[in-house]
Amino acid sequence: MTDSLDFEKPLRQLEERIARLVKSGSQKPSVQETIRKSKARLAELEAEIYGNLTPWQRTQLARHPQRPSMSDYVNALMTDFIELHGDRLFKDDQAILGGFALFAGRPVMVIGQEKGKTLKDRMRRNFGMPNPEGYRKALRLMKLAEKFHRPIITFIDTPGAYPGIEAEQRGQAEAIARNLMVMARLRVPTLAVITGEGGSGGALALAVSDRVIMLEHAIYSVISPEGCAAILWNDASKASEAASALKMTSFDLKELGLIDDIVLEPLGGAHRDMATMVTHLHHTLDKHLQELESLSPDELLSRREAKYRRMSVHAPSVSNRASTAN
């Protein structure tokens, strides 16, 4: 296990012990019995740890450096991907990847954030934090998909839109706001998949969709746990407390009605078994796309509007209703 997280250290130690015993090549019954018991204990420990993850631990998994990126999913799920570049206004933002592809035999437009793998690649991709031109590129591709009647699938994995001064000078807020407005009115099926971090408006700019799906250990929030802790307690070290309070996990958001479906991950996270993860995600995407493709453009728009209007409803507490009545 490489790049193991703090809470995974007991697993790593047990795996290393098993590896040493196996490498010894000893066929002694006592050694073989130790290996068998260690493997059984490893399975028990994995089930115990991953079956009781805290919101902060899920956040760590969502940020895992080996977690599959958008390009991994596109390569595994789709064929004939043709990348399209540029926003036709400023430049090509490498933090946003997009283009036409075939998914389960149907032509689609796929768009999403790409964090990169190596340090050099991560710097080129700006660690998955798009500038305004990235969101304008995404917008251009969405309109292109609408023109050719292609469903849109977005993959979301970003800590947030890039907050630098140059990004603000080039209209970061306007670019995000325009994406929200246009996505709400697109006359083609739209499906958003949050694969890792869904951070603030940087994620929402690709997520105003007919269906929003989250991977089991992904997170989706208006602010990072560290940022929330810094604001509330002036102490970023309280990020774990903030993660719990923010209700940012897939299960919390499904219960709140803010997402539509959860794709279960292999034990330990998507990076531990990419093939299984792809199988689960393919099934879920195909199911939702079939349902959406059966609807007319007008039905899509009316249902999308109703979906997001429901999210704005706040049920006042009993005390608030009482004070209002008085």
BALOPA-634026 format. One record per residue: x, y, z of N, C-alpha, C, O in turn; residue in one letter. Coordinates in steps of 0.001 Angstrom, whole numbers, plus 500000, padded with zeros to 6 digits. Layout:
// residues N
XYZXYZXYZXYZA;...
***
This chain:
// residues 326
500854498811500000500000500000500000500889501239500000501590501488500981M;500875502014498928501673503232498857500806504430499197499586504396499042T;501455505490499665500739506717500023499598506434500993498504506981500849D;499848505592501967498789505267502918498527506443503844499437507206504172S;497290506581504258496876507666505129497120507288506583497384506128506898L;497029508269507457497325508020508872496495506879509446497020506002510132D;495210506896509162494340505881509749494537504512509100494011503513509589F;495293504462507998495565503200507322496881502561507768497228501480507293E;497612503207508667498922502691509075498876501283509666499765500483509374K;497872500946510490497810499560510981497708498541509848498261497444509938P;496999498912508783496885498024507632498230497873506924498627496775506534L;498916498995506770500216498956506096501203498090506871501949497313506276R;501209498221508194502128497428509008501840495931508880502759495115508812Q;500558495586508849500190494177508724500525493657507326500990492528507175L;500285494487506303500623494085504940502129493869504784502560492930504115E;502914494733505398504371494590505322504831493313506017505747492637505549E;504192492990507131504543491763507847504238490538506983505045489613506888R;503054490549506354502685489428505490503664489310504322504084488210503962I;504026490465503730504950490459502596506304489871502984506904489130502205A;506790490197504181508078489667504638508014488144504819508941487422504449R;506911487677505390506766486235505601506686485484504273507293484426504106L;505933486045503340505806485401502028507151485412501304507542484423500684V;507849486538501392509143486666500721510185485691501278511097485281500561K;510050485326502542511011484402503153510998483032502472511987482299502503S;509870482704501861509759481435501143509681480223502036509743479091501555G;509547480440503322509502479316504259508204478530504105507119479103504013S;508339477211504079507172476331503981506823475685505310506003474770505372Q;507457476170506376507178475614507695505699475809508028505139476875507774K;505078474793508589503647474912508948503368476119509843502337476779509708P;504299476400510760504078477523511673504059478854510919503260479740511220S;504955478979509934505012480215509146503771480348508281503187481429508204V;503359479276507631502174479298506783500919479611507599500014480303507132Q;500883479089508826499734479374509693499717480843510098498656481461510181E;500899481395510349500996482822510690500528483690509535499835484688509737T;500908483307508326500463484053507135498950483984507007498296484994506748I;498397482798507186496942482641507071496207483489508093495233484163507760R;496671483459509342496017484236510395496186485737510160495277486521510432K;497354486127509654497604487551509392496699488063508285496186489179508365S;496501487259507259495610487664506166494172487767506650493435488667506247K;493777486841507518492420486898508070492248488143508925491212488806508874A;493276488454509712493223489657510544493201490907509690492523491878510024R;493948490892508573493964492040507659492577492299507095492132493445507028L;491898491239506693490544491389506155489594491950507216488754492797506911A;489723491482508449488882491982509541489162493458509804488245494254510007E;490439493804509796490833495183510094490378496133508998489955497254509280L;490463495687507742489988496515506625488488496778506752488030497907506580E;487738495734507051486289495897507200485958496819508364485016497609508291A;486731496716509433486493497543510614486818499014510340486042499904510690E;487958499257509719488393500642509474487528501308508414487006502401508634I;487373500653507258486646501286506152485132501260506350484401501980505670Y;484669500437507273483236500419507553482809501452508572481616501615508829G;483787502165509166483459503165510191484253504451509976484797505022510921N;484312504895508734485083506094508411484385507355508921483163507474508840L;485162508278509439484633509589509833484586510486508599485234510184507597T;483827511587508655483825512521507523485225513017507162485523513210505983P;486083513226508154487437513688507864488244512611507156489028512913506256W;488059511365507552488768510279506881488283510114505444489075509811504552Q;486993510311505219486481510276503841487074511433503028487362511281501841R;487251512574503667487877513709502992489295513356502566489715513689501458T;490027512686503437491387512269503107491392511288501940492264511361501074Q;490427510372501909490342509441500787489988510178499497490511509854498431L;489101511167499594488722511935498405489914512661497805489947512923496603A;490895512986498643492085513711498192493288512804497959494386513288497685R;493092511516498064494222510582497974494994510808496671494384510886495605H;496328510914496739497114511206495530496994510147494443497250510433493273P;496606508923494815496452507866493809495004507697493346494700506791492570Q;494122508563493819492718508436493430492583508654491914493206509565491368R;491780507832491232491637507986489777491151509382489405490296509959490076P;491709509906488332491347511243487851490345511133486712489972510034486301S;489916512284486208488960512286485107489506511526483901488788510740483284M;490777511759483566491354511092482393491353509575482567491188508842481592S;491534509099483798491474507657484052490086507112483740489951506062483112D;489059507827484179487695507368483946487322507458482464486652506571481934Y;487753508520481805487461508649480379488108507512479598487476506915478726V;489365507211479907490068506128479208489433504768479479489415503905478601N;488914504572480687488354503272481058486897503103480637486465501995480318A;486139504198480634484707504112480383484317504404478938483263503964478480L;485159505142478219484752505678476927485747505345475830486888504963476092M;485294505497474610486148505289473444486071506508472537485180507346472671T;487013506590471620487020507645470590486955509051471183486271509926470651D;487671509258472288487678510586472911488481511553472038489617511268471657F;487878512687471731488534513743470958488566514991471824487531515622472041I;489740515353472321489844516513473200489712517805472403490273517946471316E;488966518731472962488781520053472371489426521087473284489373520966474508L;490034522104472683490844523042473449490328524473473327489692524848472342H;490622525251474353490464526697474287489072527229474534488071526546474321G;489034528498475000487748529157475247487415530184474176486371530833474237D;488304530333473188488141531287472086488171532740472555487781533651471824R;488645532942473794488721534307474328490115534630474872490637535722474646L;490721533667475596492001533954476234493040532873475945494022533129475249F;492828531649476481493765530557476224493129529235476633491983529193477082K;493886528164476472493409526838476857493822526561478296495013526521478607D;492849526372479167493107526082480577493242524570480743492288523826480515D;494437524121481143494696522701481270494029522064482487494029520840482614Q;493461522872483381492754522313484537491397521744484147490812520962484896A;490892522134482972489629521605482456489926520782481215490580521246480281I;489435519553481224489603518635480103488223518364479526487268518170480278L;488104518346478201486794518089477631486847517715476172487821517998475475G;485781517073475716485692516705474314484591515692474071483918515246475000G;484418515334472802483433514327472432483999512933472669485206512714472574F;483105511991472980483511510600473177482288509714472970481167510196472816A;482534508410472970481446507432472931481377506725474268482380506218474770L;480178506696474843479947505967476083478827504965475856477705505347475521F;479124503697476037478141502626475828477477502753474463476277502521474317A;478278503127473464477797503215472096477118504515471734476765504721470573G;476921505409472712476241506676472427477254507823472438478156507837473276R;477118508778471527478013509946471539477645510883472679476470511187472882P;478640511339473417478424512256474540479505513331474532480537513198473873V;479243514385475274480269515382475565480714515158477004479881515096477908M;482008515039477222482536514812478559483452515971478927484310516374478142V;483257516507480144483988517690480607484321517498482078483511516946482824I;485480517935482504485772517842483926487116518417484310487924518779483456G;487343518495485611488627518954486125489638517821486101489291516660486314Q;490870518162485844491959517192485842493074517721486742493631518787486484E;493396516977487795494420517420488751495841517080488296496793517767488668K;495984516037487503497312515605487098497865514533488012497335514296489098G;498939513881487569499533512771488306500866513169488946500990513208490170K;501862513465488099503178513852488617503140515298489063502197516027488756T;504182515719489799504240517104490248504245518070489068503570519100489097L;505007517734488033505063518590486846503693518703486198503267519789485805K;503009517572486090501676517560485488500675518308486365499806519010485849D;500790518165487682499887518875488588500062520387488470499089521139488527R;501301520822488308501548522254488136500959522744486820500389523833486755M;501098521939485772500519522316484473499001522382484562498374523235483934R;498416521491485336496957521457485501496481522393486611495284522473486889R;497414523097487240497090524008488342496358523285489469495478523847490122N;496746522011489684496191521189490756494663521082490686493986520949491705F;494140521145489451492704520993489261491885522217489618490672522116489801G;492529523380489720491814524618490052491707525485488792492677526147488423M;490565525493488137490426526216486871490434527730487036490015528275488057P;490927528386485993490814529827485840489524530133485078488845529202484646N;489168531396484900487929531716484170487883531102482779486830530655482326P;489034531080482097489058530520480750488735529031480753488251528502479753E;488998528352481864488619526949481962487118526776481983486574525904481306G;486450527608482761484994527531482826484356528015481526483298527525481132Y;484998528973480863484477529424479562484691528360478494483878528231477578R;485777527596478601485958526457477692484854525439477936484244524941476989K;484594525127479204483534524176479531482191524659478984481408523866478460A;481931525946479107480679526515478615480583526369477094479530526019476563L;481679526638476409481696526494474947481385525064474542480642524834473588R;481955524091475271481726522692474939480294522272475257479716521455474541L;479723522821476317478325522508476642477387523004475539476461522299475136M;477635524222475059476791524768473991476969523969472702476021523797471936K;478189523483472467478453522649471305477691521332471412477133520848470427L;477671520761472605476923519530472829475429519750472610474749518909472021A;474928520881473087473515521185472892473192521340471407472141520894470945E;474089521967470671473879522166469235473743520840468501472929520709467586K;474540519859468902474521518561468229473733517499468999473824516308468699F;472952517946470001472039517063470743472778515902471400472371514746471279H;473866516221472096474658515211472779474490515346474295474592516457474815R;474239514262475011474221514330476480475579514807476999476608514605476354P;475564515436478162476782515977478761477063515250480069476196515158480938I;478278514738480201478719514116481452479885514926481987480885515107481293I;479767515416483215480862516170483820481465515374484972480749514749485754T;482782515408485062483510514772486163484112515875487028484854516726486536F;483794515855488300484169516953489187485155516476490237484885515537490986I;486300517138490279487315516838491287488216518059491413489236518159490731D;487840518978492276488592520224492425488461520749493851487391520650494451T;489547521309494400489420521972495698488655523282495583488214523843496585P;488501523769494344487783525007494105488370525742492915489441525383492426G;487679526759492452488204527590491371489458528323491856489589528627493041A;490370528599490935491619529262491310491316530663491855490633531440491188Y;491814531004493062491481532287493694492503533393493466492458534413494154P;493409533223492533494456534229492301493916535539491773492814535598491227G;494704536589491942494253537931491542494023538033490042493103538722489603I;494864537342489238494667537406487795493371536728487383492705537176486450E;493009535657488067491742534986487784490570535915488087489596535970487336A;490676536638489191489618537591489542489553538725488517488467539176488150E;490709539176488063490740540259487078490110539837485757489540540661485043Q;490215538546485432489640538060484170488197537587484342487617537029483410R;487618537801485513486187537537485695485839536142486168484966535489485597G;486515535681487208486257534337487717484800534164488158484143533188487795Q;484310535115488937482941535001489457481914535017488329480941534263488353A;482138535880487345481200535958486215481194534672485412480139534212484975E;482371534090485218482470532852484442481708531722485129480998530959484473A;481856531616486448481150530582487196479643530838487159478857529921486919I;479250532080487398477821532417487412477169532140486062476035531665486002A;477880532433484989477319532189483659477143530688483417476156530266482815R;478087529895483882477933528447483746476701527941484478475970527091483971N;476474528477485688475291528069486449474015528379485665473104527555485583L;473971529564485101472777529993484372472557529142483121471443528691482854M;473626528930482362473491528192481105473180526719481366472347526132480675V;473842526118482357473572524708482645472116524482483053471526523449482738M;471557525447483745470160525319484176469199525297482985468067524829483106A;469658525809481822468773525940480668469128525018479502468456525059478471R;470141524208479634470530523316478542469403522349478195468738521813479081L;469196522133476902468090521298476449468550519882476084467955519217475236R;469611519447476738470094518072476570470296517469477959470454518208478930V;470294516150478070470524515515479378471901515875479930472892515890479199P;471947516162481216473214516493481865473380515631483105472439515432483873T;474587515124483287474877514207484380476220514588484979477229514605484273L;476248514896486277477480515289486961477920514171487892477110513589488613A;479227513878487866479795512839488721480896513469489569481904513935489039V;480699513480490884481721513997491790482600512821492188482177511937492933I;483828512822491683484707511666491874485651511824493056486102510828493623T;485958513072493440486879513321494541486402514479495376485464514349496163G;487053515621495204486636516839495902485644517625495051485876517849493863E;484560518034495654483633518952495007483662520245495795482864520441496711G;484580521125495439484829522308496242484163523573495736484534524088494681G;483189524079496469482613525414496304482084525657494883481675524723494194S;482100526931494459481593527287493140482394526675492022481886526491490916G;483655526354492302484481525709491298483944524363490879484134523939489739G;483268523683491801482617522413491485481209522653490946480792522009489983A;480494523562491554479109523822491171478999524287489725477976524061489079L;480038524933489211480012525432487835479895524318486810479598524583485646A;480122523076487220479957521925486327478894520954486849478776519836486348L;478127521375487846477257520412488524475780520773488569475015520097489256A;475352521811487864473916522118487833473292521197486784472979521619485670V;473120519941487163472768518891486207471442518228486552470913518380487653S;470924517491485580469689516730485814469883515704486918468991515491487739D;471050515068486937471371514099487977472788514397488489473712514624487708R;472929514390489795474244514560490421474568513282491178473825512866492067V;475679512670490814476094511395491385477411511600492122478276512345491662I;477560510944493255478817511023494000479392509633494205478663508680494476M;480701509530494074481371508321494520481302508274496037481241509311496697L;481311507091496573481074506883498002481948507759498896481454508335499865E;483236507866498584484151508613499449484449510020498937485392510659499404H;483659510507497987483826511882497515483220512848498532482461512446499414A;483567514120498392483003515167499253482502516312498375482978516506497256I;481539517063498894480914518144498117480468519210499108479580518968499926Y;481077520382499038480792521388500058481090522789499549481840522973498591S;480491523772500207480701525171499856482091525659500254482556526683499754V;482753524936501145484071525338501619484815524096502105484195523100502477I;486134524162502101486921523038502605486833522984504125486564524005504758S;487052521823504722487044521732506186488074522664506825487812523267507866P;489254522779506190490292523664506731489850525130506691490065525880507643E;489233525524505581488762526899505467487652527203506447487616528281507041G;486744526253506617485647526423507576486189526562508993485744527422509753C;487161525702509349487734525748510702488470527060510943488434527608512045A;489133527555509912489871528814510052488916529982510285489229530906511036A;487758529935509641486780531018509789486055530928511133485922531927511840I;485589529726511479484779529567512691485596529618513970485184530234514952L;486759528968513959487536528841515189488928529481515102489710529440516053W;489215530073513932490547530642513716491630529599513962492708529904514472N;491315528351513584492225527242513854491976526150512812491033525369512938D;492816526101511797492645525128510714492846523695511188492438522754510507A;493477523520512356493702522160512862492395521490513293492372520285513543S;491312522257513381490013521693513743489227521256512502487997521201512512K;489969520949511435489326520561510172488451519330510331487412519225509679A;488854518393511189488054517177511355486679517490511946485681516874511570S;486631518455512878485348518865513449484492519556512387483285519333512299E;485140520392511589484421521093510532483865520117509506482749520302509019A;484630519078509172484175518093508191482884517424508642482004517149507827A;482774517164509936481555516554510465480384517531510424479259517155510092S;480660518788510763479589519788510817479069520169509433477900520528509289A;479926520095508416479558520547507076478602519600506349477981519994505362L;478476518361506821477611517373506153477993517265504671477148517440503792K;479242516982504410479788517031503062480000515660502426480452515583501283M;479685514575503137479887513250502574478712512856501679477647513471501726T;478921511836500874477882511404499942476609510973500669475505511268500213S;476758510281501791475583509791502508474801510937503155473570510920503181F;475527511936503678474849513110504240474061513842503161472906514210503371D;474687514050502009474068514829500944472901514089500294471929514707499860L;473004512776500231471871511995499699470687512098500647469547512226500200K;470936512045501936469865512165502921469219513549502862468013513682503070E;470017514571502579469498515935502486468814516219501150468212517279500976L;468903515290500216468265515473498914469042516357497967468469516893497018G;470341516526498202471143517413497368471870516675496249472365517307495316L;471942515358496328472460514557495229471464513450494942470539513213495719I;471663512767493811470664511804493365471065510346493555470201509477493672D;472369510070493587472785508684493679474208508600494224474982509552494124D;474539507449494800475881507185495330476416505932494649475724504918494560I;477645506011494175478307504849493578479269504284494619480233504944495008V;479001503069495064479847502455496078481239502177495524481395501823494355L;482250502341496378483635502135495984484141500792496516483588500246497470E;485192500270495893485823499066496435486336499338497848486568500491498212P;486510498302498630487007498454499988488347499184499977489306498738499346L;488399500311500683489636501081500732489672502245499768490587503066499832G;488701502340498875488666503466497963488870503073496512489334501973496211G;488516503984495616488561503717494174489955503355493697490104502571492760A;490980503916494329492358503669493882492833502258494192493838501809493640H;492120501551495069492544500203495445492102499158494407492703498088494312R;491064499463493640490554498500492656489826499269491562488600499383491567D;490609499793490626490055500632489573489053499873488695488038500435488284M;489336498609488412488450497842487536487041497724488128486049497896487420A;486962497431489423485658497331490077484959498682490107483750498771489893T;485734499740490375485165501080490411484560501450489062483465502009489004M;485260501145487993484780501458486644483502500691486335482579501238485731V;483442499439486741482238498628486515481029499239487214479958499370486622T;481213499611488481480112500222489232479668501537488593478473501795488452H;480634502360488210480308503673487659479653503548486284478722504289485967L;480134502618485480479541502415484149478062502059484274477224502609483560H;477751501152485168476358500735485366475490501918485785474385502098485275H;475997502721486715475200503856487221474998504917486151473890505425485980T;476060505253485432475947506262484375474967505814483293474124506590482845L;475088504560482881474223504048481820472763504067482259471881504416481475D;472509503694483504471135503687484021470526505086483987469407505270483508K;471266506069484496470721507432484549470585508051483158469616508759482886H;471539507788482291471441508344480942470246507767480189469562508489479464L;469995506484480354468828505885479692467549506561480168466656506841479369Q;467462506820481451466256507466481991466116508889481452465020509313481085E;467217509617481407467160511012480958466892511121479458466193512032479015L;467445510195478682467272510245477229465838509939476814465453510212475677E;465051509382477711463654509102477389462774510345477540461594510311477188S;463334511437478058462566512659478298462778513664477171463854513736476578L;461748514426476893461859515492475888462623516672476485462738516764477707S;463151517586475649463844518770476172462992519577477152463497520049478171P;461718519734476852460846520486477759460686519776479106460658520418480157D;460583518449479061460487517691480311461775517807481121461737517935482345E;462908517761480435464188517919481125464251519253481859464650519316483022L;463856520308481172463914521646481763462978521780482947463356522333483979L;461766521282482808460796521425483906461228520612485123461097521076486256S;461735519418484899462190518596486020463447519181486662463605519133487882R;464324519724485853465543520325486399465192521525487266465752521703488347R;464267522345486789463848523505487578463226523067488895463535523623489949E;462352522070488833461696521586490056462730521016491028462630521216492238A;463705520317490500464747519704491333465476520753492160465649520590493367K;465901521828491508466680522839492235465807523771493061466284524352494036Y;464551523927492697463649524698493549463376523970494860463232524601495907R;463304522651494802463092521880496040464245522085497023464040522079498237R;465442522264496499466595522455497373466534523773498137467150523909499194M;465802524732497611465750526054498240464722526127499355464650527132500061S;463924525079499525462880525094500542463496524805501907464211523820502087V;463203525682502860463692525496504218462497525371505149461666526276505222H;462407524262505853461305524059506796461672524708508125462609524254508781A;460969525747508539461292526419509809461063525521510996460209524635510962P;461823525746512047461669524954513267460354525297513938459699526273513571S;459963524493514925458713524734515649458734526085516326457735526804516312V;459877526443516926459964527732517632459832528885516655459222529904516979S;460407528736515441460297529796514451458864529947513989458387531068513810N;458156528815513790456763528896513363455910529553514444454995530322514151R;456222529239515683455458529823516782455655531331516848454700532086517026A;456918531763516702457187533201516773456557533928515592456103535064515723S;456532533252514410455912533852513239454419534025513453453833535049513098T;453811532988514050452366533050514291452023534169515268450991534825515126A;452887534389516262452641535454517236452857536830516636452691537837517324N;
***
